[in-house]
Amino acid sequence: MKVSITNLAAYKFTRIFRNSLLMYKVTKIIITLFLLIVFSLNVKSSIISNGFEALQMHDYFKAKKLFYKALKKQPAAAGYGLSVIYSRNNNPFYNLDSALHYSKISVDAFWTKTAEKQKLKIKSLGVDSISVCEQRAIVDELCFAYAVGLNTIEAYSYFISKNTEAIQLNQAIKKRNEIAFETAKKMNTSIAYKNFVTTYPNAEQINEVNIRYEQQLFKEYTNINTVESNLKFMNDYPTNSYVKQAEENVYEIFTQHKTIEEYYSFVKQYPSNRLVEKAWRNIYNLATQIKTPQNIKAFLIQFPDYPFKEELDEDFILANTKYYKIRKDNLWGFVDEQLNEVIPIIYSWVGNFSEGAAAVKLNEKVGFINKKNTPVIPFEYDDAETFINGLAIVSKDEKFGLINRSGEIIVPIMYDEIGEVNHTFISIELNGKYGFIDRKGNLKVGLQFESVGDFSNGIAYVKQNGLYGIIDTNLFYVVKPKYQWIDNLENTFIRVKEKDLFGVINTKSEYIVQSIYTQISEIENGLALVVKDNWYGFIDGNGAVKIPIKIPYQEGVLNWGLFSKQGYARIFKEDKFGLIDTLGVQFIPALFEDVGDVSNHLIAIKRKGKWGYCDFDTKLKIPYNFEAVSAFYKGVAIVKSDGKYGLIDEKGSFKFEQKYESMEWINKDYLLVQLDENDGIINLKNEIILPLNYTKIEFTSDKTMLMLYQEDEFSYKKIEEVFKK
């Protein structure tokens, strides 16, 4: 087709026109869009500004509406505003969860989504890095205060889960854990403690909770304390710290009667129990309460499987070795029979060895050691007595109990007093009341008495309602309480008082003498003085009257009128003393101020305040020259003159110069004397056997040694070295 020039020109013109029109439209659209964007920003800025203006005017409805409109485009400022609204309790929108939610949006948007130019714009509204963080802190504080107000595990846990960056986080965790701990304690079950450990593994109470968990678990398993329940616990929880206690329970239950048979059955049935060693040592101690080589040998024959045989070799040697206490520089130890130091002088106090052990004090506590100076009972007591028949009294805080030779507490340390332990039944006192326990600590007679005595000759006295009775070893009454007073039951001649009169009973509580006398003395050299109606006489141990009750009573006669070993008793007539024999016959007439000892040929007599000697015919043989005299022994007597002691012969002549401050017989041929307050020993020739260098001299309890004291120290000397034949 042919196109004319005119048409071509028209075509070009049309294209140019169309292109120009398109450009115009595009430009118009761009300008319109730009204006819309600018307008939109201004509108949003205006919304935020209006929102904060409304907030300032407390127009919370308007402010909330405006902030929600601006939230998508201006999250930092709008979120801040919304958080402020929700955090204030003076408007109906108060909600801390929402306050926290929008505070988080505000902080996050401010740091991650807000351009610097925009930050400058919203700063003029009071929204900047400081304010958004402060608002977050305010919300955290309000949330924490709310949790504190509720003070529950749930409240604190909610705070912890939501307010993860709060400065109160650790405080909330601590408070939550404390409440959870108290809740678990109140429930006090193993499940409660286990749940705590699982839920709060990092709690500061975790160690205590673990301890409580193990303890409670043990209690729940052994609520009924049987061998079976303890064994099951040990099997199910072998690493539990109370396995040791379970082992002890098995031991205590199995050996409750503390017999050799029970201990031996225990070691055979439970060989892996850690208390097997203790059981074996109890077997040994019970079988050899008196440690002699013979008893140790018999023990090995009876128990060839005893696991500590090597220890018995030394015990065998030491069994007959005597140890003696020694003191130096205020400390105590022991020496042997050769006076060699065998236990170091390190203790502040020691007791005697008994049944292979001695109580000793170290660092203010008392324990027991053996003859090898090995502690066999820990140093944990305030005081302790020696072992008697396998038991020893121990004390803590002024309370008393009993232990055996393995240190086991047989009687709890709870009593105010415990009597002698060498009887089947032992007297005890608690809170001013008395009763009896057996040797296992079982209360056999309740705490119903005002006083009780230790058993002697198979009987003991008891006091109730002010009266005394007698019980036997079966704890049955022999005599129900009826006496006003009762004598020492160690005697077979037991004086009693009833209805204000005295009588005598025997150990079967049978009357030897009816209660008819106003006074009765103890038996002294075969005879007892009895008083009735202001007269007195003498009866024998069977209650038979030996000297008729016809002697006029004198005040104090029970002190000076009893029979001596020589068979004579003072008698008082017309203010003078004489002597009668065991038939009541006058031996010497009542002529003297006093009458003393009777010797083979001479009698000590006193006139005008001085002592001398007469013969059996009352003829004066040695003048009244002395302030004090003794009986003659081996032809000599100890006398005192001018405040000094010396020896005279039967003619009244001094054997040597009277110069000593005191003098007494210490051995058949030797005298203990004192000079310048120092003691020594001389013979009958006044030769010094032991120098007068000691503050005190006395025998050891076994009479094999002399203890020589010098101030606070003492040493020993063998008897044979002092009293040479």
VOGU-3710 file (C-alpha; in Angstrom, 3 decimals, decimal comma):
1> mkvsitnlaa> 0,000/0,000/0,000  1,212/3,384/-0,794  1,408/5,972/1,930  1,288/9,599/1,079  3,605/12,126/2,528  0,674/13,806/4,111  -0,418/10,624/5,770  3,136/9,905/6,979  3,405/13,279/8,519  0,074/12,810/10,209
11> ykftrifrns> 1,194/9,425/11,548  4,404/10,777/13,087  2,552/13,644/14,629  0,058/11,241/16,160  2,838/9,084/17,697  4,597/12,086/19,162  1,372/13,322/20,661  0,583/9,954/22,193  4,036/9,648/23,741  3,814/13,094/25,215
21> llmykvtkii> 0,422/12,333/26,669  1,804/9,106/28,267  4,712/10,955/29,817  2,330/13,497/31,199  0,193/10,797/32,825  3,203/8,989/34,279  4,577/12,191/35,656  1,205/13,055/37,113  0,986/9,607/38,794  4,488/9,936/40,237
31> itlfllivfs> 3,726/13,383/41,578  0,461/12,127/43,032  2,175/9,149/44,701  4,859/11,401/46,161  2,256/13,734/47,537  0,377/10,764/49,011  3,503/9,458/50,738  4,355/12,849/52,174  0,782/13,283/53,270  0,736/9,801/54,825
41> lnvkssiisn> 3,879/10,524/56,842  2,533/13,742/58,024  -0,714/12,033/58,953  1,124/9,280/60,910  3,317/11,809/62,615  0,231/13,708/63,404  -1,419/10,513/64,818  1,564/9,781/67,103  1,700/13,391/68,214  -2,015/13,430/68,835
51> gfealqmhdy> -1,712/10,163/70,693  0,902/11,544/73,074  -1,126/14,730/73,468  -4,134/12,625/74,416  -1,944/10,554/76,756  -0,714/13,716/78,396  -4,338/14,784/78,894  -5,130/11,302/80,355  -7,522/10,723/77,471  -6,647/7,053/77,433
61> fkakklfyka> -9,403/5,990/75,050  -8,255/8,410/72,334  -4,574/7,771/72,985  -5,032/3,987/72,821  -6,978/4,290/69,538  -4,365/6,551/67,954  -1,425/4,418/69,101  -3,014/1,266/67,696  -3,432/3,082/64,315  0,215/4,058/64,313
71> lkkqpaaagy> 1,561/0,747/65,657  2,317/-0,836/62,300  4,192/2,159/60,884  5,612/3,545/64,120  6,034/0,510/66,459  8,702/2,083/68,688  6,672/5,161/69,604  3,231/3,545/69,433  4,377/0,499/71,440  5,865/2,809/74,049
81> glsviysrnn> 2,604/4,740/74,312  0,495/1,618/74,577  2,826/0,173/77,261  2,453/3,371/79,282  -1,346/3,177/79,043  -1,495/-0,477/80,069  0,976/0,037/82,932  -1,094/2,760/84,583  -3,761/1,669/87,023  -5,746/4,908/86,706
91> npfynldsal> -7,510/3,788/83,528  -9,738/0,883/82,540  -7,061/-0,578/80,264  -4,644/-1,420/83,128  -3,070/-4,757/82,211  0,515/-5,641/83,061  0,726/-8,465/80,530  -0,193/-5,974/77,768  2,138/-3,365/79,226  4,993/-5,876/79,075
101> hyskisvdaf> 4,012/-7,018/75,566  4,046/-3,497/74,079  7,129/-2,536/76,022  8,970/-5,421/74,393  7,656/-4,288/70,935  8,777/-0,732/71,646  12,295/-1,680/72,758  12,786/-4,156/69,938  11,464/-1,756/67,255  13,505/1,147/68,553
111> wtktaekqkl> 16,785/-0,721/68,142  16,040/-2,792/65,039  13,364/-1,064/62,904  13,543/2,673/63,495  15,697/4,837/61,203  17,874/7,505/62,713  15,762/10,317/61,179  12,659/8,787/62,650  14,381/8,458/66,059  15,008/12,208/65,928
121> kikslgvdsi> 11,360/12,898/65,168  9,941/10,713/67,965  12,508/11,998/70,435  10,561/15,269/70,435  7,636/13,236/71,728  9,712/11,893/74,614  10,485/8,571/73,015  14,193/7,735/72,988  16,561/4,952/74,057  16,342/5,954/77,695
131> svceqraivd> 12,580/6,263/77,922  11,803/2,958/76,208  14,256/1,138/78,515  12,930/2,947/81,575  9,394/1,956/80,622  10,534/-1,666/80,354  12,113/-1,386/83,804  8,926/0,160/85,221  6,828/-2,656/83,818  9,279/-5,275/85,198
141> elcfayavgl> 9,097/-3,646/88,623  5,286/-3,583/88,519  5,152/-7,218/87,432  7,570/-8,184/90,220  5,571/-6,260/92,815  2,463/-8,088/91,646  4,234/-11,455/92,019  5,462/-10,465/95,481  1,919/-9,543/96,429  0,676/-12,984/95,461
151> ntieaysyfi> 3,838/-14,627/96,859  3,168/-17,987/95,236  5,297/-20,381/93,243  3,006/-19,814/90,225  3,267/-16,018/90,419  7,051/-16,029/90,604  7,336/-18,699/87,908  5,117/-16,601/85,582  7,274/-13,546/86,216  10,437/-15,564/85,557
161> sknteaiqln> 9,058/-16,925/82,257  7,822/-13,533/80,975  10,222/-10,968/82,412  13,339/-12,724/81,229  15,523/-9,611/81,227  14,248/-8,055/84,457  16,782/-7,039/87,071  14,494/-8,737/89,606  14,854/-12,094/87,861  17,329/-13,635/90,340
171> qaikkrneia> 15,334/-12,278/93,246  12,177/-13,846/91,845  13,962/-17,164/91,342  15,228/-17,060/94,932  11,785/-16,298/96,361  10,122/-18,966/94,240  12,682/-21,545/95,379  12,243/-20,549/99,007  8,480/-21,039/98,820  8,931/-24,306/96,963
181> fetakkmnts> 11,399/-25,462/99,633  9,033/-24,587/102,480  6,200/-26,322/100,645  8,298/-29,459/100,221  9,264/-29,356/103,903  5,632/-29,002/104,916  4,673/-31,989/102,795  7,793/-33,794/104,041  7,607/-36,725/101,660  10,338/-38,216/99,529
191> iayknfvtty> 8,241/-37,466/96,413  7,956/-33,789/97,359  11,712/-33,499/97,833  12,449/-35,408/94,638  10,097/-33,135/92,658  11,902/-30,113/94,049  15,265/-31,494/92,927  13,901/-32,218/89,458  12,125/-28,873/89,071  14,726/-26,595/90,647
201> pnaeqinevn> 18,097/-28,288/90,115  20,051/-25,049/90,577  18,310/-23,883/93,770  20,590/-22,922/96,627  18,606/-25,318/98,844  19,426/-28,276/96,622  21,996/-29,819/99,011  19,667/-29,649/101,984  16,793/-30,978/99,916  18,919/-33,916/98,781
211> iryeqqlfke> 19,736/-34,644/102,416  16,076/-34,438/103,374  15,111/-36,593/100,429  17,482/-39,362/101,458  16,419/-39,091/105,081  12,695/-39,147/104,317  13,082/-41,966/101,857  14,804/-43,958/104,589  12,046/-43,125/107,080  9,320/-44,172/104,659
221> ytnintvesn> 11,031/-47,479/103,929  11,690/-48,209/107,596  8,516/-46,790/109,093  8,063/-50,251/110,548  11,611/-50,838/111,727  12,265/-54,475/110,886  15,275/-56,334/109,569  13,380/-56,900/106,312  12,468/-53,232/105,756  16,042/-52,114/106,344
231> lkfmndyptn> 17,456/-54,771/104,046  15,021/-53,766/101,270  16,057/-50,137/101,643  19,736/-51,049/101,346  19,021/-53,160/98,286  16,893/-50,505/96,520  19,095/-47,512/97,363  22,645/-48,763/97,921  24,180/-45,278/97,484  21,833/-43,531/99,919
241> syvkqaeenv> 23,716/-41,991/102,827  21,305/-43,694/105,249  22,492/-47,144/104,281  24,829/-46,918/107,286  21,864/-46,238/109,536  20,000/-49,145/107,995  22,979/-51,381/108,752  22,939/-50,140/112,333  19,216/-50,844/112,564  19,717/-54,397/111,379
251> yeiftqhkti> 22,511/-54,765/113,927  20,448/-53,311/116,798  17,345/-55,359/115,991  19,280/-58,571/115,548  21,332/-58,106/118,731  18,748/-56,413/120,938  19,453/-58,671/123,936  23,222/-58,099/123,622  24,093/-61,758/124,066  27,047/-63,665/122,658
261> eeyysfvkqy> 24,639/-65,919/120,762  22,935/-62,978/119,037  26,212/-61,322/118,077  27,561/-64,564/116,660  24,384/-65,192/114,634  24,665/-61,651/113,291  28,244/-62,041/112,023  27,327/-65,289/110,336  24,113/-64,059/108,709  25,278/-60,584/107,634
271> psnrlvekaw> 29,012/-60,862/106,929  29,043/-57,759/104,674  27,480/-55,485/107,300  30,050/-52,910/108,419  29,178/-53,623/112,078  30,421/-57,193/111,937  33,723/-56,059/113,462  31,845/-54,427/116,326  29,829/-57,594/116,877  32,988/-59,699/117,010
281> rniynlatqi> 34,559/-57,364/119,561  31,406/-57,535/121,660  31,626/-61,310/121,591  35,218/-61,070/122,779  34,435/-58,543/125,503  31,463/-60,507/126,813  33,356/-63,785/126,791  36,382/-62,291/128,572  34,925/-59,763/131,003  37,724/-60,698/133,376
291> ktpqnikafl> 40,744/-60,692/131,111  43,003/-63,516/132,191  45,221/-65,680/129,991  42,914/-68,598/130,777  39,797/-66,721/129,638  41,477/-65,526/126,434  42,625/-69,052/125,640  39,120/-70,412/126,278  37,689/-67,744/123,987  39,921/-68,797/121,093
301> iqfpdypfke> 38,900/-72,404/121,539  35,226/-71,441/121,480  35,575/-69,004/118,553  38,384/-70,189/116,271  37,021/-67,959/113,470  37,638/-64,750/115,460  39,163/-62,405/112,823  41,511/-60,412/115,082  43,676/-63,160/116,520  46,865/-61,120/116,242
311> eldedfilan> 45,492/-58,658/118,812  44,918/-61,436/121,321  48,615/-62,239/121,591  49,301/-58,884/123,197  46,111/-59,067/125,259  47,328/-62,432/126,517  50,561/-60,842/127,732  48,871/-57,758/129,173  46,110/-59,693/130,928  48,099/-60,158/134,124
321> tkyykirkdn> 50,064/-56,929/133,857  49,162/-54,374/136,492  49,126/-50,710/135,561  49,416/-47,907/138,080  48,376/-44,293/137,669  51,152/-41,711/137,586  50,937/-37,921/137,750  53,443/-35,310/136,653  53,047/-31,607/135,863  49,293/-31,933/136,423
331> lwgfvdeqln> 49,021/-34,643/133,757  48,385/-38,358/134,130  49,610/-41,588/132,591  50,434/-45,147/133,680  53,451/-47,180/134,748  53,760/-50,962/134,976  54,929/-53,125/137,875  58,535/-52,329/137,024  57,588/-48,629/137,202  58,278/-48,154/133,501
341> evipiiyswv> 56,071/-45,583/131,795  53,762/-47,629/129,558  51,097/-45,033/128,780  52,398/-41,492/128,220  51,650/-38,788/130,786  49,355/-36,748/128,565  45,907/-37,024/130,126  44,240/-34,475/132,397  42,674/-37,317/134,389  42,733/-41,130/134,388
351> gnfsegaaav> 40,754/-43,854/136,113  41,925/-47,323/137,067  42,019/-50,139/134,541  39,079/-52,496/134,818  38,111/-55,255/132,402  40,909/-54,188/130,074  39,953/-50,507/129,745  40,476/-47,265/131,658  38,537/-44,017/131,499  40,816/-41,083/130,621
361> klnekvgfin> 40,251/-37,389/129,973  41,792/-35,522/127,053  40,847/-32,085/125,707  38,010/-31,787/128,232  36,347/-35,029/127,080  36,412/-38,527/128,559  36,870/-41,748/126,615  38,389/-45,183/127,256  41,763/-46,627/126,288  43,135/-50,156/126,471
371> kkntpvipfe> 46,503/-51,151/127,878  48,100/-50,399/124,509  46,903/-46,783/124,827  44,537/-47,342/121,914  41,202/-45,506/122,219  38,485/-48,150/122,408  35,607/-45,767/123,201  35,582/-42,241/121,699  36,327/-39,124/123,734  32,809/-37,721/123,878
381> yddaetfing> 31,725/-37,827/127,514  31,965/-35,344/130,374  32,699/-38,087/132,888  32,836/-41,859/133,158  33,302/-44,569/135,769  35,169/-47,868/135,504  33,672/-50,930/133,856  31,920/-53,401/136,149  30,536/-56,610/134,673  30,727/-55,168/131,171
391> laivskdekf> 28,980/-51,847/131,864  30,225/-48,346/132,695  28,362/-45,235/133,775  28,958/-42,229/131,480  27,634/-38,692/131,609  26,916/-35,750/129,321  25,456/-32,411/130,390  24,914/-33,735/133,933  22,843/-36,666/132,676  23,882/-40,315/133,052
401> glinrsgeii> 23,622/-43,487/130,993  25,363/-46,838/130,515  27,659/-48,125/127,781  29,136/-51,551/127,126  32,786/-52,262/126,396  32,280/-51,619/122,699  30,961/-48,147/123,435  27,353/-48,968/122,596  24,829/-46,973/124,599  22,882/-49,577/126,540
411> vpimydeige> 20,970/-47,107/128,691  20,245/-43,673/127,161  22,067/-40,742/128,730  18,958/-39,267/130,304  18,979/-40,031/134,026  19,923/-37,722/136,894  21,602/-40,581/138,734  22,471/-44,241/138,166  23,334/-46,615/141,007  25,841/-49,455/141,185
421> vnhtfisiel> 25,957/-51,528/138,003  27,140/-54,821/139,491  23,576/-56,027/140,055  20,846/-57,550/137,904  18,730/-54,460/138,479  20,177/-50,967/138,664  18,676/-48,026/140,514  17,990/-44,828/138,564  16,726/-41,327/139,299  14,866/-38,979/136,973
431> ngkygfidrk> 13,317/-35,669/138,008  13,445/-36,556/141,685  11,775/-39,959/141,265  13,467/-43,355/141,520  13,043/-46,776/139,959  15,011/-49,744/138,601  16,200/-50,786/135,158  17,685/-54,075/134,032  21,120/-54,402/132,472  19,618/-53,838/129,024
441> gnlkvglqfe> 18,148/-50,490/130,055  14,538/-51,660/130,279  12,545/-49,907/132,992  11,477/-52,692/135,348  10,090/-50,651/138,231  8,549/-47,337/137,270  9,731/-44,002/138,569  7,377/-44,113/141,525  9,677/-43,950/144,542  11,104/-41,067/146,540
451> svgdfsngia> 14,338/-42,973/147,077  15,788/-46,429/146,439  18,931/-48,279/147,466  21,267/-50,491/145,506  20,795/-54,236/145,833  22,765/-55,995/148,534  22,323/-59,537/149,806  19,505/-59,935/147,298  17,364/-57,065/148,583  17,043/-53,293/148,171
461> yvkqnglygi> 15,085/-50,665/149,996  12,474/-48,412/148,391  10,852/-45,305/149,833  7,300/-44,274/149,073  5,075/-41,757/150,831  7,807/-41,197/153,390  8,087/-44,882/154,382  10,647/-47,558/153,527  9,987/-51,028/152,195  12,123/-53,864/150,829
471> idtnlfyvvk> 12,079/-55,577/147,427  13,879/-58,705/146,252  15,795/-59,363/143,030  12,548/-60,285/141,306  11,374/-56,756/142,146  8,623/-58,105/144,382  7,907/-56,603/147,752  9,415/-58,489/150,647  8,052/-55,817/152,946  5,753/-53,105/151,694
481> pkyqwidnle> 6,728/-49,583/152,750  6,121/-49,266/156,502  9,443/-48,290/158,095  10,360/-44,734/159,063  14,032/-45,575/158,522  16,069/-48,545/157,356  19,714/-49,480/157,807  22,403/-50,307/155,272  21,342/-53,548/153,599  24,938/-54,694/153,196
491> ntfirvkekd> 24,647/-55,941/156,760  22,786/-59,053/157,818  21,838/-57,212/161,008  19,483/-54,626/159,522  18,118/-51,997/161,865  14,684/-50,547/161,140  12,502/-47,886/162,709  8,735/-48,034/162,910  6,344/-46,161/165,145  9,370/-44,275/166,510
501> lfgvintkse> 10,971/-47,467/167,878  13,876/-49,531/166,564  14,102/-53,209/165,761  16,268/-55,518/163,659  15,455/-57,677/160,629  17,538/-60,103/158,573  17,997/-60,222/154,789  14,738/-62,177/154,502  13,004/-59,312/156,293  12,346/-61,581/159,264
511> yivqsiytqi> 12,460/-59,902/162,646  15,555/-60,633/164,678  14,495/-58,045/167,214  11,026/-56,578/167,404  10,767/-52,808/167,203  10,765/-52,118/170,955  13,940/-50,066/171,510  14,452/-46,303/171,465  17,979/-46,769/170,040  20,043/-49,589/168,572
521> seienglalv> 23,684/-49,356/167,524  25,403/-51,264/164,741  26,936/-54,606/165,622  30,426/-53,816/166,884  32,728/-56,743/167,620  29,786/-59,098/167,984  27,485/-56,988/170,142  25,023/-54,158/169,582  24,010/-51,608/172,192  20,254/-51,245/172,745
531> vkdnwygfid> 18,432/-48,527/174,680  15,037/-48,812/176,358  13,378/-46,609/178,955  16,638/-44,762/179,803  18,499/-48,023/180,356  20,811/-49,851/178,012  22,383/-53,237/177,519  23,760/-55,400/174,715  22,393/-57,988/172,295  24,180/-60,308/169,868
541> gngavkipik> 23,600/-60,713/166,140  20,710/-63,098/166,759  18,916/-60,609/168,965  19,687/-62,446/172,203  20,275/-60,193/175,204  23,863/-60,728/176,368  24,103/-57,933/178,896  20,832/-57,078/180,598  19,295/-53,708/179,919  20,076/-52,364/183,357
551> ipyqegvlnw> 22,881/-49,895/182,728  21,797/-46,260/183,173  21,614/-44,501/179,821  24,100/-41,678/179,179  23,918/-39,224/176,282  26,329/-40,201/173,531  26,755/-43,779/174,707  26,299/-45,077/171,141  29,488/-43,205/170,239  31,758/-44,221/173,133
561> glfskqgyar> 30,082/-47,248/174,740  30,554/-49,976/172,101  32,798/-53,003/172,496  36,411/-52,908/171,303  38,263/-55,676/169,503  39,739/-56,678/172,844  36,234/-57,330/174,177  35,773/-54,351/176,476  33,348/-51,454/176,545  33,393/-48,169/178,432
571> ifkedkfgli> 30,886/-47,683/181,205  30,052/-44,363/182,832  29,146/-43,968/186,502  29,152/-40,865/188,654  30,982/-38,869/185,971  33,754/-41,456/185,679  34,631/-44,119/183,117  35,421/-47,759/183,680  35,323/-50,947/181,585  33,066/-53,983/181,408
581> dtlgvqfipa> 33,659/-57,257/179,585  31,313/-59,061/177,187  29,447/-60,616/180,095  28,734/-57,224/181,580  31,142/-57,832/184,432  33,161/-54,850/185,621  36,697/-55,141/184,321  37,975/-51,954/185,889  35,926/-49,666/188,083  34,629/-46,290/186,948
591> lfedvgdvsn> 37,435/-44,172/188,378  38,812/-42,260/185,423  38,060/-39,293/183,174  38,374/-41,670/180,259  39,566/-45,147/179,460  41,369/-46,033/176,235  42,836/-49,097/174,576  43,511/-52,293/176,465  46,845/-53,993/175,770  48,212/-57,309/177,028
601> hliaikrkgk> 49,235/-55,896/180,376  48,312/-52,251/180,380  45,221/-50,074/180,018  45,255/-46,470/178,816  43,602/-44,221/181,426  43,059/-40,496/181,768  43,049/-38,168/184,763  43,196/-34,395/184,986  43,409/-34,122/181,205  46,459/-36,375/180,876
611> wgycdfdtkl> 46,874/-39,973/179,837  48,849/-42,726/181,482  48,673/-46,504/181,892  47,553/-48,815/184,655  47,578/-52,575/185,020  44,490/-54,757/185,203  44,294/-54,038/188,940  44,112/-50,283/188,153  47,555/-49,791/189,637  49,274/-46,876/187,871
621> kipynfeavs> 52,272/-48,127/185,886  53,071/-45,176/183,628  52,344/-41,670/184,979  49,782/-39,276/183,507  52,183/-37,412/181,239  50,638/-37,613/177,817  48,119/-35,742/175,679  47,276/-38,841/173,639  48,248/-42,505/173,752  47,725/-45,744/171,821
631> afykgvaivk> 47,629/-49,418/172,717  50,924/-51,205/173,156  52,145/-53,187/170,173  55,346/-55,171/170,189  56,149/-53,662/173,560  55,840/-50,026/172,457  53,078/-47,429/172,275  52,672/-44,182/170,366  52,262/-41,209/172,701  51,935/-37,460/172,354
641> sdgkyglide> 53,560/-35,021/174,738  54,087/-31,283/174,365  52,483/-31,526/170,946  55,049/-34,051/169,669  54,831/-37,775/169,075  57,243/-40,488/170,101  57,472/-44,143/171,207  57,590/-45,399/174,783  58,216/-48,869/176,146  56,114/-50,606/178,794
651> kgsfkfeqky> 58,034/-48,797/181,519  57,132/-45,411/180,064  60,624/-44,633/178,758  60,998/-42,978/175,355  62,635/-45,179/172,742  63,846/-42,067/170,938  63,340/-38,340/170,953  59,704/-37,258/170,649  59,804/-34,792/167,774  57,243/-35,837/165,222
661> esmewinkdy> 54,057/-33,952/164,359  52,195/-37,221/163,754  52,919/-40,925/164,005  51,018/-44,093/163,070  51,737/-47,703/162,254  52,089/-48,374/158,523  53,531/-51,878/158,750  54,171/-54,255/161,600  57,708/-52,941/162,170  57,487/-49,481/160,634
671> llvqldendg> 55,974/-46,112/161,431  54,617/-43,359/159,202  55,780/-40,067/160,702  55,526/-36,379/159,877  58,061/-33,643/160,517  57,840/-30,082/159,213  54,669/-31,146/157,394  56,572/-33,772/155,405  55,908/-37,504/155,663  58,412/-40,308/155,807
681> iinlkneiil> 58,861/-43,810/157,239  61,055/-44,906/160,155  61,670/-48,225/161,888  61,431/-48,896/165,609  64,992/-47,723/166,028  64,096/-44,333/164,533  66,160/-45,129/161,455  64,859/-43,414/158,330  63,519/-45,922/155,825  61,945/-43,347/153,509
691> plnytkieft> 63,146/-39,725/153,699  60,702/-37,207/155,118  60,201/-35,549/151,740  56,594/-36,379/150,928  53,276/-34,587/151,405  51,456/-37,917/151,694  52,279/-41,628/151,690  49,683/-44,351/151,151  49,309/-47,895/149,851  48,001/-48,735/146,408
701> sdktmlmlyq> 44,675/-50,564/146,423  46,416/-53,916/145,869  48,902/-53,203/148,704  51,872/-53,963/146,440  53,188/-50,395/146,156  53,508/-47,230/148,161  52,293/-44,034/146,536  54,645/-41,196/147,414  53,114/-37,738/146,936  55,099/-34,558/146,406
711> edefsykkie> 52,794/-31,577/145,953  50,618/-32,453/142,932  52,835/-35,286/141,717  53,423/-38,770/143,012  55,669/-41,738/142,367  55,717/-45,383/143,411  57,969/-47,606/145,424  57,608/-51,349/145,693  56,677/-52,646/149,132  59,539/-55,120/149,210
721> evfkk> 62,006/-52,330/148,523  60,744/-50,335/151,503  59,902/-52,948/154,110  62,869/-55,245/153,800  62,851/-58,432/155,801
//
